[in-house]
Structure formats: C-alpha cells, structure tokens
Amino acid sequence: AIHLGSIGPGSELLIIGGGPIGMLIAQAAKGVGANRVFLSDVYDKPLQVAQELGVDDVIDARKEKVSKYVLEETKGLGVGAVFDSTGSEEAILDGLRSLQRGGTEVLLAGYHNPISLPFSLISGDRMIRSLANNLYTDFQTAVDLMSSGRVKVKPMITHTFPLSKIGRAFEIVTHKEEYGAIKVIIHP
C-alpha cells in the first residue's frame, strides 16, 4: 500500500480507519521515513492505540471533519497520499478532499454501491488506486520492519482466545466498539 501511495522520506499522508491495516500502514510509512502521518477513526480504542504507536495527528472523525483538519494543518496543501480502509463513500470522498495536487488515494476496502464522484475531486492529477493483496517481496519488508522495532503489532492485539472460544471471539469482533477490540487473535 505504501508503494502505491509513493510513501518515502518526507511524505505526509492520511489514513482513514484505525484498524490493523491502517495502523500497520501508519507504522510502515514512518518506518520508511514519512514525515507526518494523520490517522482518523470513529472509535476510542484505535485512536488511543494510534497515539501510543506514534501517529503524529490522531483525528476523532466523530468530532472533526477530517479533510478540514488536514487542510488546516497542511496550510491548504493537503497530503500526498490517503489510505482508506473503511470503504465508506463519505470517507472516500473526504479522502479525496484531503489530497494535494498529484496525490493518490489508495482504497483498501471493498465498496459495492455506486459512488457519486464530483470531477473536481480528481482534477489536479489526483489518482485513485485500489489494493487487495500485497506482493511476495513485501513479506520480507514486513519482517524487517517488525524485527527492527519500527512496526509493532502487540499494541493492536486487544483480545486472544483459544480455538474452543471462537464463537466468543467473533462476537467481540462484530461488536468491536463495545469491547474496545482492534485485532482479535485465535490460538489453535
């Protein structure tokens, strides 16, 4: 995902959705030298963990318009890349509003309904890309980032269960806000 968004030293980016995918992107981006990472979510636990993991700007999307916040903080320029892991039309469009000219929005979640996309949101050489899988070569990069400590997964693991409690694990995943769940692990 960070390759599709052209993330490297000095990059500024927005991640919409602070689940495991969003938090891994935030850490990987910082690991390759990104200068400033914004992350938004609508649940308390991901916002708290994102702060613990060193995200520069954590935005509670229940209280603030994300694109307005990003544009104010970047003096109207926007960010070079947006990563949307929510798949909501509102988030996709707000992500486009947060992009600078020539920026890329990477869609990481499926969206099955038609979206009304104002042409003005993609003018200025803005791109929309989608991603469903990573490349084989990305596995070694991921291992290197984790082994160096630049990417931490433990703070995202909020619950663990033995295989015999899989029903309880799925109950928690489907009610993540109620249980403060981010990543639920099942040990066989």
GILIN-V658325 format. One record per residue. N is the residue number from 1. RES is the residue in three letters. PSI is psi in whole degrees, 0 to 359 (NA if undefined). NEAR is the number of other C-alpha atoms within 10 Angstrom. Layout:
((N;RES;PSI;NEAR) (N;RES;PSI;NEAR))
This chain:
((1;ALA;317;22) (2;ILE;335;17) (3;HIS;317;9) (4;LEU;327;15) (5;GLY;4;21) (6;SER;45;14) (7;ILE;133;21) (8;GLY;194;17) (9;PRO;131;14) (10;GLY;355;13) (11;SER;151;19) (12;GLU;133;21) (13;LEU;161;30) (14;LEU;134;30) (15;ILE;123;26) (16;ILE;111;28) (17;GLY;110;23) (18;GLY;35;29) (19;GLY;191;21) (20;PRO;318;17) (21;ILE;311;18) (22;GLY;319;24) (23;MET;327;27) (24;LEU;321;19) (25;ILE;317;21) (26;ALA;313;28) (27;GLN;320;24) (28;ALA;320;23) (29;ALA;314;28) (30;LYS;324;24) (31;GLY;333;17) (32;VAL;10;16) (33;GLY;10;15) (34;ALA;143;18) (35;ASN;316;15) (36;ARG;129;18) (37;VAL;124;23) (38;PHE;141;22) (39;LEU;132;29) (40;SER;150;25) (41;ASP;172;22) (42;VAL;8;16) (43;TYR;147;20) (44;ASP;313;12) (45;LYS;311;19) (46;PRO;325;27) (47;LEU;319;24) (48;GLN;313;12) (49;VAL;323;18) (50;ALA;319;27) (51;GLN;317;13) (52;GLU;328;10) (53;LEU;0;19) (54;GLY;19;13) (55;VAL;135;18) (56;ASP;312;15) (57;ASP;115;18) (58;VAL;124;21) (59;ILE;123;22) (60;ASP;104;17) (61;ALA;351;19) (62;ARG;335;11) (63;LYS;338;8) (64;GLU;145;11) (65;LYS;119;13) (66;VAL;310;24) (67;SER;323;22) (68;LYS;314;15) (69;TYR;312;18) (70;VAL;315;24) (71;LEU;322;17) (72;GLU;317;13) (73;GLU;336;14) (74;THR;17;14) (75;LYS;40;9) (76;GLY;356;15) (77;LEU;326;14) (78;GLY;182;26) (79;VAL;160;29) (80;GLY;337;21) (81;ALA;146;30) (82;VAL;136;31) (83;PHE;118;30) (84;ASP;116;25) (85;SER;16;21) (86;THR;323;22) (87;GLY;13;16) (88;SER;144;17) (89;GLU;316;16) (90;GLU;318;10) (91;ALA;319;20) (92;ILE;313;23) (93;LEU;321;18) (94;ASP;326;19) (95;GLY;317;27) (96;LEU;324;24) (97;ARG;337;20) (98;SER;351;28) (99;LEU;142;28) (100;GLN;169;20) (101;ARG;136;17) (102;GLY;4;14) (103;GLY;169;23) (104;THR;133;25) (105;GLU;125;28) (106;VAL;120;23) (107;LEU;123;22) (108;LEU;356;19) (109;ALA;149;16) (110;GLY;148;13) (111;TYR;121;13) (112;HIS;350;9) (113;ASN;154;8) (114;PRO;147;7) (115;ILE;133;12) (116;SER;111;8) (117;LEU;105;12) (118;PRO;132;9) (119;PHE;329;7) (120;SER;335;10) (121;LEU;343;18) (122;ILE;1;20) (123;SER;165;11) (124;GLY;32;12) (125;ASP;29;11) (126;ARG;144;18) (127;MET;152;18) (128;ILE;126;16) (129;ARG;156;13) (130;SER;156;15) (131;LEU;133;12) (132;ALA;337;9) (133;ASN;166;8) (134;ASN;165;9) (135;LEU;155;7) (136;TYR;319;8) (137;THR;340;8) (138;ASP;336;12) (139;PHE;315;11) (140;GLN;320;10) (141;THR;317;12) (142;ALA;316;15) (143;VAL;317;12) (144;ASP;317;13) (145;LEU;321;17) (146;MET;317;16) (147;SER;333;11) (148;SER;349;11) (149;GLY;0;12) (150;ARG;337;16) (151;VAL;125;22) (152;LYS;128;16) (153;VAL;335;14) (154;LYS;318;8) (155;PRO;338;15) (156;MET;340;21) (157;ILE;106;13) (158;THR;337;14) (159;HIS;144;16) (160;THR;144;14) (161;PHE;151;15) (162;PRO;162;12) (163;LEU;327;13) (164;SER;344;11) (165;LYS;27;12) (166;ILE;325;16) (167;GLY;317;11) (168;ARG;320;13) (169;ALA;315;19) (170;PHE;326;13) (171;GLU;317;11) (172;ILE;318;19) (173;VAL;320;18) (174;THR;350;12) (175;HIS;49;11) (176;LYS;323;16) (177;GLU;317;15) (178;GLU;324;10) (179;TYR;359;14) (180;GLY;38;16) (181;ALA;141;21) (182;ILE;295;23) (183;LYS;125;20) (184;VAL;126;16) (185;ILE;137;15) (186;ILE;123;15) (187;HIS;115;10) (188;PRO;NA;8))
